[in-house]
């Protein structure tokens, strides 16, 4: 009986410390995008004649920490911890990707979020923008005719003012249509003809290029954070850039936190880990939190007491919500 009890105890301990296919999501660190990190501004704006303003408040981006070395005991403890979440490992680390590939993907998303945030912010501030080729897919109709960096100005004589306009002009005619593309390369005008090709089940006409916005501003914006992954800081970065360049203090002296991806047009997208990000915001003393619209239901279920949740679908809505706070009005909530 004694030997049997010892064996059972050893097996029980072994089971409790054995790895399990789950990870634990925990509240991660936050950064004040209007402040400093390591003695340097998180957002730097440099250029001749540019004036950068200071804020009396704080505007924090929030993150989630992932604990991937989880045993059964850790998982049970985290399951009963209101601040943590236990999720299947494959949701964070897909089985067809190595941890290094996941890390690289997250780093690329973070970099793209910074670029999109800058573009959205500067477009919101009224700086002129153009539609430019980001890349040309090999073997597509545009291969050898357009190149990365080309500014697309016209399609069959119609002016291209933004990405949706370009998409509408390219898809207005069936696949196989030859389009005259007016562009500018290294400042010099050019013209080429591209015959569209069908892509996808609906045979949508495509040129074979990925496009983005280029904004003409007399200064350079740099975001100095590293070793952070994912796209969810985009909204707060965009607001931070606007706060730096506008005389108005967007925070009104408050501690504001938030999350949300953003595209070049200022559309705000859903993110993961909203519950843990709200915990982190509560711990730093934030009184209001910017929530992407699709995350509102989960945010309502996990909001710290007394925290104002501001529902956000676009950059303009985020600015309007902050303006309501400054005017002591109730912003649009979740």
HUKA-V30468 format. One record per pair of residues at least 12 apart in sequence whose C-alpha atoms are under 10 Angstrom apart, sorted by the first residue. I is the first residue (numbers start at 1). J is the second residue. D is the distance in Angstrom with one decimal. If there is no record, write none. Layout:
i->(I/I)
j->(J/J)
d->(D/D)
This chain:
i->(13/14/15/15/15/16/16/16/16/16/16/17/17/17/17/17/18/18/18/18/19/19/19/19/19/19/19/19/20/20/20/20/20/20/20/20/20/20/21/21/21/21/21/21/21/21/21/21/22/22/22/22/22/22/22/22/22/22/22/22/22/22/22/22/23/23/23/23/23/23/23/23/23/23/23/23/23/23/23/23/23/23/24/24/24/24/24/24/24/24/24/24/24/24/24/24/24/24/24/25/25/25/25/25/25/25/25/25/25/25/25/25/25/25/26/26/26/26/26/26/26/26/26/26/26/26/26/26/26/26/26/26/27/27/27/27/27/27/27/27/27/27/27/27/27/27/27/27/27/27/28/28/28/28/28/28/28/28/28/28/28/29/29/29/29/29/29/29/29/29/29/30/30/30/30/30/30/30/30/30/30/30/30/31/31/31/31/31/31/31/31/32/32/32/32/32/32/32/32/32/32/32/32/33/33/33/33/33/33/33/33/33/33/33/33/33/33/33/33/33/34/34/34/34/34/34/34/34/34/34/34/34/34/34/34/34/35/35/35/35/35/35/35/36/36/37/37/38/38/40/40/41/41/41/41/42/42/42/42/42/42/43/43/43/43/43/43/43/43/43/44/44/44/44/44/44/44/45/45/45/45/45/45/45/45/46/46/46/46/46/47/47/47/47/47/48/48/48/49/49/50/50/50/50/51/51/51/51/52/52/52/52/52/52/52/53/53/53/53/53/53/53/53/54/54/54/54/54/54/54/55/55/55/55/55/55/55/55/55/55/55/56/56/56/56/56/56/56/57/57/57/57/57/57/57/57/58/58/58/58/58/58/58/58/58/58/58/59/59/59/59/59/59/59/59/59/59/59/59/59/59/59/59/60/60/60/60/60/60/60/60/60/60/60/60/60/61/61/61/61/61/61/61/61/61/61/61/61/61/61/61/61/62/62/62/62/62/62/62/62/62/62/62/62/62/62/62/63/63/63/63/63/63/63/63/63/63/63/63/63/63/63/64/64/64/64/64/64/64/64/64/64/65/65/65/65/66/66/66/66/67/68/68/68/70/70/74/75/82/82/82/82/83/83/83/83/83/83/83/84/84/84/84/85/85/85/102/103/103/103/103/104/104/105/105/106/106/106/106/106/107/107/107/107/107/107/108/108/108/109/109/109/109/109/109/109/110/110/110/110/110/110/110/110/110/110/110/111/111/111/111/111/111/111/112/112/112/112/112/113/113/113/113/113/113/113/113/113/113/113/113/113/113/114/114/114/114/114/114/114/114/114/114/114/114/114/115/115/115/115/115/115/115/115/115/115/115/116/116/116/116/116/116/116/116/116/116/116/116/116/117/117/117/117/117/117/117/117/117/117/117/117/117/117/117/117/117/117/118/118/118/118/118/118/118/118/118/118/118/118/118/118/118/118/118/119/119/119/119/119/119/119/119/119/119/119/120/120/120/120/120/120/120/120/120/120/120/120/120/120/120/120/121/121/121/121/121/121/121/121/121/121/121/121/121/121/122/122/122/122/122/122/122/122/123/123/123/123/123/123/123/123/124/124/124/124/124/124/124/125/125/125/125/126/126/127/127/127/127/128/128/128/128/128/129/129/129/129/129/129/129/129/130/130/130/130/130/130/130/130/130/130/130/130/131/131/131/131/131/131/131/131/131/131/131/131/131/131/131/131/131/132/132/132/132/132/132/132/132/132/132/132/132/132/132/132/132/132/132/132/133/133/133/133/133/133/133/133/133/133/133/133/133/133/134/134/134/134/134/134/134/134/134/134/134/135/135/135/135/135/135/135/135/135/136/136/136/136/136/136/137/137/137/137/138/138/139/140/140/140/140/140/140/140/140/141/141/141/141/141/141/141/141/141/141/141/142/142/142/142/142/142/142/142/142/142/143/143/143/143/145/145/145/145/145/146/146/146/146/146/146/146/146/146/146/146/147/147/148/148/148/148/149/149/149/149/149/149/149/150/150/150/150/150/150/150/150/150/150/151/151/151/151/151/151/151/151/151/151/151/151/152/152/152/152/152/152/152/152/152/152/153/153/153/153/153/153/153/153/154/154/154/154/154/154/154/154/154/155/155/155/155/155/155/155/155/155/155/156/156/156/156/156/156/156/156/157/157/157/157/158/158/158/159/160/160/162/162/162/162/163/163/163/163/163/164/166/167/167/167/170/170/170/170/170/171/171/171/171/171/171/172/172/173/173/173/174/174/174/174/174/174/174/175/175/175/175/175/175/175/175/175/175/176/176/176/176/176/176/176/177/177/177/177/177/177/178/178/178/178/178/179/179/179/179/179/179/180/180/180/180/181/181/194/194/194/195/196/212/213/213/214/221/222/223/223/230/230/230/231/231/231/231/231/231/231/231/232/232/232/232/232/232/232/232/232/232/232/232/233/233/233/233/233/233/234/234/234/234/234/234/234/234/234/235/235/235/235/235/235/235/235/235/235/235/235/235/235/235/235/235/236/236/236/236/236/236/236/236/236/236/237/237/237/237/238/238/238/239/239/239/239/239/239/242/248/249/249/249/250/250/250/250/250/250/250/251/251/251/251/251/251/252/252/252/252/252/253/254/254/254/254/254/254/255/255/255/255/255/255/255/256/256/256/256/256/256/256/256/256/256/256/257/257/257/257/257/257/257/257/257/257/257/257/257/257/258/258/258/258/258/258/258/258/258/258/258/258/258/258/259/259/259/259/259/259/259/259/259/259/259/260/260/260/260/260/260/260/260/260/260/260/261/262/262/262/262/263/263/265/265/266/266/266/266/266/266/267/267/267/267/267/267/267/268/268/268/268/268/268/268/268/268/268/268/269/269/269/269/269/269/269/269/270/270/270/270/270/270/270/271/271/271/271/272/273/273/273/274/274/274/274/274/274/274/274/275/275/275/275/275/275/275/275/276/276/276/277/277/277/277/278/278/278/278/278/278/278/278/279/279/279/280/281/281/281/282/282/282/282/282/283/285/286/286/286/286/287/287/287/287/287/287/288/288/288/288/288/288/288/288/289/289/289/289/289/289/289/289/290/290/290/290/290/290/290/290/290/290/290/290/291/291/291/291/291/291/291/291/291/292/292/292/292/292/292/292/292/293/293/293/293/293/293/293/294/294/294/294/295/295/295/296/296/296/296/296/296/297/298/299/299/300/300/308/308/308/308/308/308/309/309/309/309/309/310/310/310/310/310/310/310/311/311/311/311/312/312/312/317/317/318/318/320/321)
j->(73/72/71/72/73/71/72/73/74/75/76/70/71/72/73/74/70/71/72/73/68/69/70/71/72/73/74/75/68/69/70/71/72/73/74/75/88/89/68/69/70/71/72/75/87/88/89/90/67/68/69/70/71/72/74/75/86/87/88/89/90/91/92/93/66/67/68/69/70/71/74/75/78/85/86/87/88/89/90/91/92/93/64/65/66/67/68/69/70/74/75/78/79/84/85/86/87/88/89/64/65/66/67/68/78/83/84/85/86/87/92/273/275/276/63/64/65/66/67/78/81/82/83/84/85/86/273/275/276/277/279/280/62/63/64/65/66/83/84/85/273/274/275/276/277/278/279/280/281/283/62/63/64/65/66/273/276/277/279/280/281/60/61/62/63/64/65/277/280/281/284/59/60/61/62/63/64/257/258/277/280/281/284/58/59/60/61/62/63/225/257/57/58/59/60/61/62/236/237/240/255/256/257/58/59/60/61/223/224/225/233/236/237/238/239/240/241/243/244/257/53/54/55/56/57/58/59/60/236/237/239/240/241/243/244/251/54/55/57/58/59/60/240/224/225/224/225/224/225/224/225/222/223/224/225/222/223/224/225/237/240/221/222/223/224/225/237/240/241/244/220/221/222/223/224/241/244/219/220/221/222/223/241/244/245/218/219/220/221/222/217/218/219/220/221/218/219/220/218/219/218/219/220/245/244/245/246/247/241/242/243/244/245/246/247/242/243/244/245/246/247/248/249/243/244/245/246/247/248/249/240/243/244/247/248/249/250/251/252/253/254/249/250/251/252/253/254/255/249/250/251/252/253/254/255/256/240/249/250/251/252/253/254/255/256/257/286/236/237/239/240/243/250/251/253/254/255/256/257/258/286/288/289/233/236/237/240/255/256/257/258/259/281/284/286/289/232/233/234/235/236/237/240/256/257/258/259/260/277/280/281/290/232/233/236/257/258/259/260/273/274/276/277/278/279/280/281/228/229/230/232/233/258/259/272/273/274/276/277/278/280/281/84/228/229/272/273/274/275/276/277/280/84/273/276/277/84/85/86/92/86/89/92/93/86/89/86/87/275/276/279/302/275/276/277/278/279/280/302/273/275/276/279/273/275/276/229/227/228/229/230/229/230/229/230/227/228/229/230/231/226/227/228/229/230/231/229/230/231/228/229/230/231/232/234/261/225/226/227/228/229/230/231/232/233/234/261/223/226/228/229/230/231/234/230/231/234/262/263/229/230/231/232/233/234/235/237/238/260/261/262/263/264/221/222/223/231/233/234/235/236/237/238/261/262/263/212/213/221/222/223/234/237/238/262/263/264/212/213/231/234/235/237/238/261/262/263/264/265/266/231/233/234/235/236/237/238/239/240/241/242/261/262/263/264/265/266/315/215/220/221/222/223/234/235/237/238/239/240/241/242/262/263/264/266/212/213/214/215/216/238/262/263/264/265/266/213/215/234/235/237/238/239/241/242/262/263/264/265/266/267/315/235/237/238/239/240/241/242/243/245/264/265/266/315/316/215/216/217/238/241/242/245/264/213/214/215/216/217/264/265/266/238/242/264/265/266/315/316/241/242/245/246/215/217/215/216/217/218/213/214/215/216/217/161/162/212/213/214/215/216/217/151/152/153/160/161/162/163/212/213/214/215/216/149/150/151/152/153/160/161/162/163/165/166/183/211/212/213/214/215/147/148/149/150/151/152/153/162/163/183/184/185/209/210/211/212/213/214/215/146/147/148/149/150/151/152/183/209/210/211/212/213/214/147/148/149/150/151/209/210/211/212/213/214/147/148/149/150/208/209/210/211/212/148/207/208/209/210/211/207/208/209/210/208/209/208/194/195/196/197/206/207/208/209/176/178/193/194/195/196/197/206/207/208/209/192/193/194/195/196/197/206/207/208/209/194/207/208/209/181/191/192/193/194/181/183/185/190/191/192/193/194/207/208/209/185/209/185/209/210/211/183/184/185/186/211/212/214/182/183/184/185/186/187/188/189/190/211/182/183/184/185/186/187/189/190/211/212/213/214/166/181/182/183/184/185/189/190/191/211/166/181/182/183/184/189/190/191/166/169/179/180/181/182/183/184/191/169/170/179/180/181/182/183/191/192/193/169/170/178/179/180/181/182/193/179/180/181/182/180/181/182/182/182/183/211/212/213/265/211/212/213/264/265/265/211/205/206/207/196/204/205/206/207/196/198/204/205/206/207/204/205/196/204/205/196/197/198/203/204/205/206/195/196/197/198/199/203/204/205/206/207/194/195/196/197/198/205/206/193/194/195/196/197/205/193/194/195/196/197/192/193/194/195/196/207/192/193/194/195/193/194/206/207/208/207/208/264/264/265/264/241/241/237/241/261/271/272/259/260/261/262/263/269/270/271/258/259/260/261/262/268/269/270/271/272/273/292/258/259/260/261/262/271/258/259/260/261/262/263/266/268/269/258/259/260/261/262/263/266/267/268/269/290/291/292/312/314/315/318/256/257/258/259/260/261/262/290/315/318/259/260/261/262/262/266/315/251/315/316/318/319/322/319/323/322/323/326/319/320/321/322/323/325/326/288/319/322/323/325/326/322/323/325/326/327/326/285/286/287/288/325/326/281/284/285/286/287/288/289/281/284/285/286/287/288/289/290/307/308/322/277/278/280/281/282/284/285/286/287/288/289/290/291/309/274/277/278/281/286/288/289/290/291/292/309/310/312/318/271/272/273/274/277/278/289/290/291/292/312/272/274/290/291/292/293/294/295/312/313/314/292/292/313/314/315/314/315/314/315/313/314/315/316/317/318/292/312/313/314/315/316/317/291/292/293/294/312/313/314/315/316/317/318/291/292/293/294/295/312/313/314/291/292/293/294/295/296/313/291/292/294/295/295/295/298/299/291/292/295/296/298/299/302/303/295/298/299/300/301/302/303/304/299/302/303/289/299/302/303/290/291/299/302/303/304/307/309/302/303/304/304/303/304/307/303/304/305/306/307/304/307/304/306/307/308/304/305/306/307/308/309/306/307/308/309/310/321/322/325/303/307/308/309/310/311/312/333/308/309/310/311/312/313/317/318/321/322/333/334/308/309/310/311/312/313/318/333/334/309/310/311/312/313/314/318/334/310/311/312/313/314/333/334/311/312/313/334/311/312/334/309/310/311/312/333/334/334/334/311/334/333/334/325/330/331/332/333/334/321/331/332/333/334/322/325/330/331/332/333/334/331/332/333/334/332/333/334/331/332/331/332/332/333)
d->(9.6/9.8/8.6/7.2/8.9/6.6/5.0/5.3/8.6/9.6/9.5/8.6/5.1/6.0/6.4/8.4/8.4/5.2/6.4/8.6/9.6/7.2/5.8/4.2/6.6/9.3/9.4/9.6/9.5/8.6/6.2/5.4/6.0/9.5/9.4/8.0/9.2/8.7/8.9/9.5/8.0/8.6/9.4/9.8/8.8/6.2/5.4/7.9/9.2/7.3/8.7/6.7/8.4/9.0/9.9/7.5/6.5/5.6/4.4/4.4/7.9/9.1/9.3/10.0/6.7/5.7/4.8/7.2/6.2/9.2/9.4/7.8/9.7/8.3/5.8/5.7/6.3/5.3/8.9/9.0/8.0/9.3/9.9/8.2/5.8/5.1/6.7/8.6/7.3/8.4/7.2/6.9/8.8/6.6/5.6/4.7/6.5/8.8/8.8/6.4/5.8/4.9/6.5/8.9/8.8/8.7/5.5/5.0/6.4/7.6/9.9/7.3/9.5/7.3/9.0/5.8/5.1/6.3/7.6/9.0/9.9/10.0/6.7/4.9/6.9/9.2/8.5/9.2/5.9/8.5/9.1/9.0/8.5/6.9/5.1/6.0/8.9/7.1/7.2/9.6/8.4/9.4/8.3/4.5/5.8/8.1/6.3/5.3/8.9/9.5/7.0/4.7/4.2/4.6/8.4/9.8/7.5/7.1/9.1/6.6/9.7/9.8/8.8/6.6/5.9/7.4/7.8/9.0/7.2/9.4/9.8/9.7/6.1/5.6/4.6/6.2/9.1/8.7/9.9/8.7/7.2/7.8/8.3/9.2/8.0/5.2/5.5/6.9/8.9/8.9/9.3/9.4/5.8/5.2/4.2/6.5/9.1/9.4/9.9/9.0/9.1/9.1/8.5/7.5/5.7/5.8/6.8/8.8/9.7/9.5/9.8/7.4/6.7/9.7/8.8/5.8/8.6/9.7/9.7/9.8/9.7/7.7/7.0/9.4/8.2/6.2/6.1/8.0/9.9/9.2/9.5/6.0/8.5/7.9/7.5/9.9/9.0/8.7/9.4/7.3/8.4/9.1/9.6/9.1/9.8/7.8/7.5/9.5/9.6/7.7/9.8/9.3/8.2/7.2/9.4/8.1/5.7/5.1/6.4/9.5/9.3/7.1/5.8/4.7/6.4/8.7/8.1/7.3/6.9/8.1/8.0/5.7/5.1/6.4/7.6/8.6/8.6/6.6/5.7/4.6/6.5/9.0/8.2/7.8/8.2/8.9/5.4/5.3/6.6/8.3/9.3/6.3/4.1/6.2/9.0/7.3/6.9/9.8/8.4/8.6/7.7/6.8/9.7/8.1/8.4/6.8/8.8/9.1/9.6/9.9/8.7/5.3/5.4/7.8/8.3/9.9/7.4/5.2/6.4/7.0/6.2/8.5/8.3/8.1/6.7/9.3/9.6/8.5/9.5/7.7/9.9/7.6/8.0/9.2/8.6/5.5/7.8/7.3/8.1/7.1/9.6/7.2/9.3/7.5/7.1/4.6/7.6/9.2/7.8/8.3/5.4/6.4/3.8/4.7/5.6/7.7/9.5/9.9/9.3/6.6/9.1/7.2/6.4/4.7/6.0/8.0/8.7/7.2/9.1/8.3/7.1/9.5/8.8/7.0/9.8/8.4/6.2/4.9/5.6/7.9/9.0/10.0/9.7/9.3/7.2/9.1/9.1/7.7/6.2/4.5/6.5/8.7/8.0/9.2/8.5/9.3/8.4/5.8/8.8/8.7/5.9/7.7/9.7/9.0/6.0/5.8/6.2/9.2/9.0/10.0/8.9/9.9/8.4/7.3/9.1/7.0/6.5/6.3/9.6/9.8/9.2/8.9/5.6/8.2/9.7/7.0/7.1/8.5/9.0/9.3/8.1/8.2/9.7/8.4/9.6/8.1/9.0/8.0/6.0/9.6/8.1/9.7/9.8/10.0/9.8/8.6/6.3/8.5/9.3/6.4/6.4/8.7/9.8/9.3/8.7/9.7/9.9/9.8/9.9/8.6/9.7/7.6/9.2/9.3/9.7/9.8/9.6/9.4/9.3/9.2/9.4/9.2/7.5/6.2/9.5/9.3/6.6/9.1/9.3/9.5/8.3/6.6/9.4/8.5/8.5/8.0/9.5/9.5/9.4/7.3/9.2/8.4/9.9/8.0/7.9/9.7/7.8/4.3/4.5/7.7/8.8/7.5/6.7/4.7/6.4/8.8/7.6/7.7/8.7/9.7/6.7/5.0/5.1/8.8/9.8/9.7/9.9/9.2/9.3/6.9/5.2/4.8/4.9/7.8/7.7/8.1/9.6/9.5/9.5/9.4/8.4/8.5/8.0/9.6/9.1/7.3/8.7/9.6/9.1/9.8/7.9/5.1/7.5/7.0/4.9/8.5/8.4/9.4/9.9/6.9/6.8/7.6/9.2/9.7/8.8/7.2/8.3/8.0/6.1/9.3/9.9/6.9/8.1/9.9/9.1/9.8/10.0/9.7/9.5/9.6/9.5/8.6/9.7/9.5/9.8/8.9/8.2/9.1/8.8/9.7/7.1/9.2/9.4/8.2/9.1/6.5/5.2/4.8/8.3/8.2/10.0/8.7/5.2/6.5/8.2/5.9/4.5/8.3/9.3/8.2/9.9/8.7/6.4/7.0/6.8/9.3/7.8/9.6/8.9/9.8/7.4/9.1/9.5/8.8/9.9/7.6/5.9/9.4/9.6/7.0/9.0/10.0/9.7/8.0/10.0/9.3/7.0/7.4/6.4/9.8/8.3/9.9/8.3/5.4/7.9/8.5/9.3/9.4/9.5/9.1/9.9/6.6/9.4/9.7/9.6/7.9/6.9/4.7/5.6/5.1/8.7/7.8/9.2/8.6/5.0/7.0/8.8/6.5/5.9/9.6/9.7/8.4/9.1/7.7/8.1/9.9/7.1/8.8/7.8/8.5/8.2/7.6/9.4/9.6/9.5/9.8/7.3/9.5/9.9/8.3/7.9/8.7/9.4/8.3/10.0/8.7/8.0/8.2/7.9/9.9/7.3/8.7/8.5/9.8/9.8/6.6/6.4/6.3/9.6/9.9/8.5/5.8/5.7/7.8/8.3/8.2/9.9/6.2/5.4/4.2/6.1/9.0/6.7/7.7/8.0/8.3/6.8/6.9/8.9/8.4/5.6/5.3/6.5/8.3/9.5/8.6/5.8/5.8/7.5/7.4/7.1/5.9/6.4/9.8/8.4/9.8/6.6/5.8/4.8/6.4/9.0/9.5/7.6/5.8/5.5/4.2/5.8/8.8/9.6/9.1/9.0/9.2/9.8/9.7/8.7/5.5/5.4/5.8/6.4/9.9/7.8/6.7/4.9/5.3/5.4/6.4/7.3/9.8/6.5/6.0/4.4/6.3/8.5/9.5/8.2/5.1/6.2/8.2/9.6/7.3/5.3/4.9/5.9/8.8/9.8/6.9/4.9/8.0/9.5/8.7/5.8/5.2/7.1/9.3/6.5/8.8/6.1/4.5/6.4/8.9/9.2/5.6/6.1/8.0/8.2/9.5/8.4/9.7/9.6/8.7/7.7/8.7/6.9/5.0/8.2/9.9/9.9/9.4/6.0/6.1/6.2/6.7/8.1/5.6/6.1/8.9/9.3/8.7/6.1/8.1/8.4/9.8/9.1/5.5/5.7/6.8/9.2/8.8/7.5/8.4/9.5/9.1/6.5/7.7/7.4/9.0/8.5/9.2/9.8/9.5/7.9/9.6/9.0/9.5/9.6/8.2/8.4/8.7/9.2/8.7/8.8/8.8/10.0/8.8/7.0/8.0/9.2/9.5/9.2/9.8/6.2/5.7/4.9/7.6/9.1/9.8/9.7/9.4/9.5/8.6/5.3/5.1/6.6/8.9/8.9/9.2/9.8/9.3/9.6/9.1/8.5/8.5/7.2/6.2/4.4/6.6/9.1/9.9/9.6/9.7/9.1/9.2/7.6/5.4/5.1/7.2/9.2/9.7/9.7/8.4/9.3/9.9/7.9/5.8/4.8/6.9/9.9/9.2/6.6/7.6/6.5/5.7/4.8/6.3/9.1/9.8/10.0/9.6/8.4/9.5/9.2/5.9/4.8/6.4/7.9/9.3/9.5/7.5/8.0/7.6/9.8/9.5/9.3/9.0/9.4/10.0/10.0/9.1/7.9/9.3/7.4/7.5/7.9/9.6/9.1/10.0/9.4/9.4/8.6/9.7/7.8/9.3/6.7/6.8/7.6/8.8/10.0/6.8/5.4/7.3/9.6/9.8/8.5/9.0/9.6/7.7/8.1/8.9/8.3/8.5/7.7/6.3/9.8/7.8/5.3/5.2/5.2/8.7/7.1/6.8/4.5/7.4/9.6/9.3/5.6/5.0/5.7/7.5/7.6/9.4/10.0/8.2/5.4/5.7/8.2/8.4/6.3/5.4/4.0/6.4/9.7/8.3/5.5/5.3/6.1/7.5/9.3/5.9/4.6/6.6/8.9/5.9/7.1/9.7/7.0/9.7/7.4/8.2/7.8/7.1/9.2/9.8/8.0/9.6/8.3/9.4/8.8/9.2/9.8/9.4/7.6/5.3/7.8/9.8/9.3/9.8/8.1/9.2/5.6/4.6/4.4/7.8/9.4/8.3/8.1/6.0/8.2/9.9/9.9/8.2/5.7/6.1/6.2/8.3/9.5/10.0/7.6/6.2/4.8/5.1/8.0/9.5/8.4/9.4/7.8/6.4/5.3/5.8/5.5/8.9/8.2/8.9/6.8/8.9/8.9/9.9/9.2/9.5/8.7/7.0/8.5/9.7/8.0/6.4/6.4/7.5/8.8/9.1/8.6/9.4/9.4/9.5/9.9/9.7/9.4/8.3/8.6/7.9/9.9/7.8/9.9/8.2/7.7/10.0/9.5/9.8/9.7/9.7/9.1/7.7/9.9/9.9/6.3/7.1/9.3/7.8/9.9/10.0/6.7/8.5/8.2/7.3/8.2/8.5/7.6/5.3/8.9/8.7/9.5/7.6/7.2/8.4/9.1/8.9/9.1/8.3/6.8/4.7/6.1/7.3/9.2/8.2/9.7/8.7/5.2/6.3/5.2/6.0/7.9/9.9/9.6/9.0/9.0/8.5/9.2/6.1/9.1/9.1/9.3/6.1/8.1/6.4/4.9/6.4/9.3/9.9/9.4/8.1/8.4/8.0/9.4/8.1/4.9/4.3/6.3/8.7/9.3/9.0/9.9/9.9/7.5/9.5/9.9/8.1/8.0/9.5/8.0/6.3/6.3/7.1/9.7/9.1/9.6/8.0/7.0/5.6/9.3/10.0/9.2/8.6/9.2/9.8/8.3/9.9/9.5/8.1/8.0/9.4/9.6/8.6/8.6/8.7/5.5/5.0/7.5/9.6/9.9/9.8/9.1/6.2/4.5/6.4/8.9/9.6/9.4/6.3/8.1/9.5/7.0/5.1/5.0/6.8/9.9/9.5/9.2/9.7/6.1/7.8/7.6/9.0/9.0/7.2/8.5/8.6/5.6/7.3/5.6/6.1/9.5/9.2/9.3/7.6/8.5/7.3/8.4/9.5/9.5/9.8/8.3/9.5/7.1/9.1/7.2/6.3/8.3/9.4/9.6/7.1/6.4/9.3/8.3/5.6/7.6/9.6/9.8/8.6/10.0/9.5/9.5/9.8/9.8/9.9/9.6/7.6/7.2/6.3/7.0/9.1/9.8/8.2/7.9/7.0/9.9/9.7/8.7/9.2/8.6/6.2/8.7/9.5/7.7/9.4/9.3/9.8/9.8/7.3/9.1/9.5/9.7/7.2/5.0/6.2/8.9/8.7/5.3/4.4/5.9/7.1/10.0/9.2/8.8/9.1/7.1/6.2/5.1/6.0/8.8/10.0/9.9/8.6/6.2/4.9/6.4/6.5/9.9/10.0/7.1/8.5/9.0/9.2/9.8/10.0/6.5/5.8/5.2/5.7/8.5/9.1/8.7/7.8/9.9/8.4/6.1/4.9/5.9/8.5/9.4/9.2/8.9/5.5/5.4/5.5/9.2/9.4/7.4/9.1/9.0/8.4/9.6/8.9/9.6/8.8/8.3/8.9/6.9/9.1/8.5/5.2/7.2/9.7/9.9/7.9/9.6/6.8/9.5/8.8/8.5/9.7/7.5/9.1/9.7/8.4/8.2/5.4/6.1/8.5/9.7/9.2/6.2/5.8/4.6/6.4/8.1/5.8/4.9/5.1/8.2/8.5/8.8/9.5/8.7/9.4/9.6/8.9/8.7)
